[in-house]
Amino acid sequence: QVQLVESGGGLVQPGGSLRLSCAATGRILSINVMGWYRQAPGKERELVADITSGGSTNYVESVKGRFTISRDNAKNTVYLQMNSLKPEDTAVYYCNADLYTGWFSKDNYWGQGTQVTVSS
C-alpha cells in the first residue's frame, strides 16, 4: 500500500514563508515525477510545481521566483519552499507522484491535502 504523507501547511502572514513536505511510503520501486498542486475555493485544481527524478523543475507562472521545489530521492520525499507568500496563494495543497511499485506497474497517487492560509 502506497501513501503520500504531507506536512507543513498552516497560517502565515503575507510575505512570510512555509515549507511543505511530502513523503511517499510503501513498497516503491522508483518515483518518476513528484509535484504539488493546489485548489482554492471555487477554483479548479492547478499544478504549482513538479520535479523529475533527474531534478528538472517546472512552475506555474504565478509562483516563479517565490517557490522552490526539491526532492530527496533516497527518502522518496518532495519539498516545496514557499517564500514571499501572497493571499492569492491560499489553497489546499496536494502532493502528487507518478511512481512504480514494480517494473511494469506505474500508478499515480495523491496526498490528502494540507491547508495553506495567507492572511494578515
Contacts in CASP RR format, 6 or more apart in sequence:
PFRMAT RR
TARGET T0000
AUTHOR 0000-0000-0000
METHOD contacts of the structure
MODEL  1
QVQLVESGGGLVQPGGSLRLSCAATGRILSINVMGWYRQAPGKERELVAD
ITSGGSTNYVESVKGRFTISRDNAKNTVYLQMNSLKPEDTAVYYCNADLY
TGWFSKDNYWGQGTQVTVSS
1 26 0 8 1.000
1 27 0 8 1.000
2 24 0 8 1.000
2 25 0 8 1.000
2 26 0 8 1.000
2 27 0 8 1.000
2 28 0 8 1.000
2 99 0 8 1.000
2 101 0 8 1.000
2 107 0 8 1.000
2 109 0 8 1.000
3 24 0 8 1.000
3 25 0 8 1.000
3 26 0 8 1.000
3 109 0 8 1.000
3 111 0 8 1.000
4 22 0 8 1.000
4 23 0 8 1.000
4 24 0 8 1.000
4 25 0 8 1.000
4 95 0 8 1.000
4 96 0 8 1.000
4 97 0 8 1.000
4 109 0 8 1.000
4 110 0 8 1.000
4 111 0 8 1.000
4 112 0 8 1.000
5 22 0 8 1.000
5 23 0 8 1.000
5 24 0 8 1.000
5 25 0 8 1.000
5 111 0 8 1.000
6 20 0 8 1.000
6 21 0 8 1.000
6 22 0 8 1.000
6 93 0 8 1.000
6 94 0 8 1.000
6 95 0 8 1.000
6 111 0 8 1.000
6 112 0 8 1.000
6 113 0 8 1.000
6 114 0 8 1.000
7 20 0 8 1.000
7 21 0 8 1.000
7 22 0 8 1.000
7 114 0 8 1.000
8 18 0 8 1.000
8 19 0 8 1.000
8 20 0 8 1.000
8 21 0 8 1.000
8 114 0 8 1.000
9 18 0 8 1.000
9 20 0 8 1.000
9 93 0 8 1.000
9 114 0 8 1.000
9 115 0 8 1.000
9 116 0 8 1.000
10 18 0 8 1.000
10 114 0 8 1.000
10 115 0 8 1.000
10 116 0 8 1.000
10 117 0 8 1.000
11 117 0 8 1.000
11 119 0 8 1.000
12 18 0 8 1.000
12 85 0 8 1.000
12 116 0 8 1.000
12 117 0 8 1.000
12 118 0 8 1.000
13 118 0 8 1.000
13 119 0 8 1.000
13 120 0 8 1.000
14 85 0 8 1.000
14 86 0 8 1.000
14 87 0 8 1.000
14 118 0 8 1.000
14 119 0 8 1.000
14 120 0 8 1.000
15 83 0 8 1.000
15 84 0 8 1.000
15 85 0 8 1.000
15 86 0 8 1.000
15 118 0 8 1.000
16 83 0 8 1.000
16 84 0 8 1.000
16 85 0 8 1.000
16 118 0 8 1.000
17 81 0 8 1.000
17 82 0 8 1.000
17 83 0 8 1.000
17 84 0 8 1.000
17 85 0 8 1.000
18 82 0 8 1.000
18 85 0 8 1.000
18 116 0 8 1.000
19 79 0 8 1.000
19 80 0 8 1.000
19 81 0 8 1.000
19 82 0 8 1.000
20 36 0 8 1.000
20 79 0 8 1.000
20 80 0 8 1.000
20 82 0 8 1.000
20 93 0 8 1.000
20 95 0 8 1.000
20 114 0 8 1.000
20 116 0 8 1.000
21 77 0 8 1.000
21 78 0 8 1.000
21 79 0 8 1.000
22 34 0 8 1.000
22 35 0 8 1.000
22 36 0 8 1.000
22 77 0 8 1.000
22 78 0 8 1.000
22 79 0 8 1.000
22 95 0 8 1.000
22 97 0 8 1.000
22 111 0 8 1.000
23 75 0 8 1.000
23 76 0 8 1.000
23 77 0 8 1.000
24 31 0 8 1.000
24 34 0 8 1.000
24 76 0 8 1.000
24 77 0 8 1.000
24 97 0 8 1.000
24 99 0 8 1.000
24 109 0 8 1.000
25 76 0 8 1.000
27 101 0 8 1.000
28 76 0 8 1.000
28 99 0 8 1.000
28 100 0 8 1.000
28 101 0 8 1.000
29 99 0 8 1.000
29 100 0 8 1.000
29 101 0 8 1.000
29 102 0 8 1.000
29 103 0 8 1.000
29 105 0 8 1.000
30 53 0 8 1.000
30 99 0 8 1.000
30 100 0 8 1.000
31 53 0 8 1.000
31 73 0 8 1.000
31 76 0 8 1.000
31 97 0 8 1.000
31 98 0 8 1.000
31 99 0 8 1.000
31 100 0 8 1.000
32 52 0 8 1.000
32 53 0 8 1.000
32 97 0 8 1.000
32 98 0 8 1.000
32 99 0 8 1.000
32 100 0 8 1.000
32 106 0 8 1.000
33 50 0 8 1.000
33 51 0 8 1.000
33 52 0 8 1.000
33 53 0 8 1.000
33 97 0 8 1.000
33 98 0 8 1.000
34 50 0 8 1.000
34 51 0 8 1.000
34 71 0 8 1.000
34 78 0 8 1.000
34 95 0 8 1.000
34 96 0 8 1.000
34 97 0 8 1.000
34 98 0 8 1.000
35 47 0 8 1.000
35 48 0 8 1.000
35 49 0 8 1.000
35 50 0 8 1.000
35 51 0 8 1.000
35 69 0 8 1.000
35 78 0 8 1.000
35 80 0 8 1.000
35 95 0 8 1.000
35 96 0 8 1.000
35 97 0 8 1.000
36 47 0 8 1.000
36 48 0 8 1.000
36 49 0 8 1.000
36 50 0 8 1.000
36 69 0 8 1.000
36 78 0 8 1.000
36 80 0 8 1.000
36 93 0 8 1.000
36 94 0 8 1.000
36 95 0 8 1.000
36 96 0 8 1.000
37 45 0 8 1.000
37 46 0 8 1.000
37 47 0 8 1.000
37 48 0 8 1.000
37 93 0 8 1.000
37 94 0 8 1.000
37 96 0 8 1.000
38 45 0 8 1.000
38 46 0 8 1.000
38 48 0 8 1.000
38 89 0 8 1.000
38 91 0 8 1.000
38 92 0 8 1.000
38 93 0 8 1.000
38 94 0 8 1.000
38 116 0 8 1.000
39 45 0 8 1.000
39 46 0 8 1.000
39 91 0 8 1.000
39 92 0 8 1.000
39 94 0 8 1.000
40 90 0 8 1.000
40 91 0 8 1.000
40 92 0 8 1.000
43 91 0 8 1.000
45 94 0 8 1.000
46 60 0 8 1.000
47 58 0 8 1.000
47 60 0 8 1.000
48 59 0 8 1.000
48 60 0 8 1.000
48 63 0 8 1.000
48 67 0 8 1.000
48 80 0 8 1.000
48 93 0 8 1.000
49 57 0 8 1.000
49 58 0 8 1.000
49 59 0 8 1.000
49 60 0 8 1.000
49 63 0 8 1.000
49 67 0 8 1.000
49 69 0 8 1.000
49 80 0 8 1.000
50 57 0 8 1.000
50 58 0 8 1.000
50 69 0 8 1.000
50 96 0 8 1.000
51 57 0 8 1.000
51 58 0 8 1.000
51 69 0 8 1.000
51 70 0 8 1.000
51 71 0 8 1.000
51 78 0 8 1.000
53 73 0 8 1.000
55 71 0 8 1.000
57 69 0 8 1.000
59 65 0 8 1.000
59 67 0 8 1.000
59 69 0 8 1.000
62 88 0 8 1.000
63 82 0 8 1.000
63 89 0 8 1.000
66 82 0 8 1.000
66 83 0 8 1.000
66 84 0 8 1.000
66 85 0 8 1.000
67 80 0 8 1.000
67 81 0 8 1.000
67 82 0 8 1.000
67 83 0 8 1.000
68 80 0 8 1.000
68 81 0 8 1.000
68 83 0 8 1.000
69 78 0 8 1.000
69 79 0 8 1.000
69 80 0 8 1.000
69 81 0 8 1.000
70 78 0 8 1.000
70 79 0 8 1.000
70 81 0 8 1.000
71 77 0 8 1.000
71 78 0 8 1.000
71 79 0 8 1.000
72 79 0 8 1.000
78 95 0 8 1.000
78 97 0 8 1.000
80 93 0 8 1.000
82 89 0 8 1.000
82 116 0 8 1.000
85 116 0 8 1.000
85 118 0 8 1.000
86 118 0 8 1.000
87 118 0 8 1.000
87 119 0 8 1.000
88 118 0 8 1.000
89 116 0 8 1.000
89 118 0 8 1.000
90 116 0 8 1.000
90 117 0 8 1.000
90 118 0 8 1.000
90 119 0 8 1.000
91 116 0 8 1.000
92 113 0 8 1.000
92 114 0 8 1.000
92 115 0 8 1.000
92 116 0 8 1.000
93 113 0 8 1.000
93 114 0 8 1.000
93 115 0 8 1.000
93 116 0 8 1.000
94 110 0 8 1.000
94 111 0 8 1.000
94 112 0 8 1.000
94 113 0 8 1.000
94 114 0 8 1.000
95 110 0 8 1.000
95 111 0 8 1.000
95 113 0 8 1.000
96 108 0 8 1.000
96 109 0 8 1.000
96 110 0 8 1.000
96 111 0 8 1.000
97 108 0 8 1.000
97 109 0 8 1.000
98 106 0 8 1.000
98 107 0 8 1.000
98 108 0 8 1.000
99 106 0 8 1.000
99 107 0 8 1.000
99 109 0 8 1.000
100 106 0 8 1.000
101 107 0 8 1.000
END
